[in-house]
Amino acid sequence: MQDAMKEPTTIAAHSSHATSVLFSPDNRILVSAGMDRTVRLWSVPSWQPLGVFQGHENSVNALALSPDGTTLATGSTDTTVRLWSFPSGKALKTLEAHKKTVAGVAISPDSRSLAGGVEYMVLVLGIENGTSVAELPVGVKGVYQLAFSPDGKWLAMAAADGKVRVWDLA
């Protein structure tokens, strides 16, 4: 295994910075996002292109898949979170509950809520109607990554100040 790790496969995925990646739950698709406003799908392990999701008006910064692997959330500098049918790429919904860059996204284990990192706070939105469930102040600009615990009790955030913040959502 160590020999296989020496030389990575390189995919010319985006025309500008690649900002986020994730694998589908079945390990058959790699998803990449970029500053070129696109989300791209790649077959695993051939790394051939499978599709492109377009619709954001600025950099796509963050990706999250629902636990069942059927919905992809994307967060963008265009201040929106978009929900897509996965892997078809059909646009399902655009959530616009703020006017700041979305730097991180996470979908709750029950797929009913979505967390989005926007500058100095984390917004928790209802996926069905896009309404705000909670606004969690962070106190520092720079939300990088968000994650719900598998039981949905906790929400964790990685921030620019080197700290990880964890909220008890119970």
Number of C-alpha atoms within 10 A of each C-alpha: 5 5 6 7 8 8 7 7 9 7 10 7 20 17 11 12 14 19 18 18 17 16 17 21 14 8 11 13 22 20 23 23 28 23 19 19 21 23 29 20 26 20 15 14 11 10 16 13 15 14 15 16 17 15 12 21 14 18 25 34 28 29 26 27 25 20 16 12 15 14 22 23 24 28 29 27 21 18 22 23 30 20 21 20 16 17 18 14 18 13 16 12 16 17 18 15 16 14 12 16 21 29 27 30 30 28 26 25 17 12 17 13 21 25 29 30 29 26 21 16 17 23 22 24 22 18 20 12 11 17 15 16 14 13 13 14 12 17 11 13 14 20 24 18 19 25 19 21 11 12 9 17 13 15 20 16 22 18 21 12 11 8 10 13 12 14 12 9 10 6
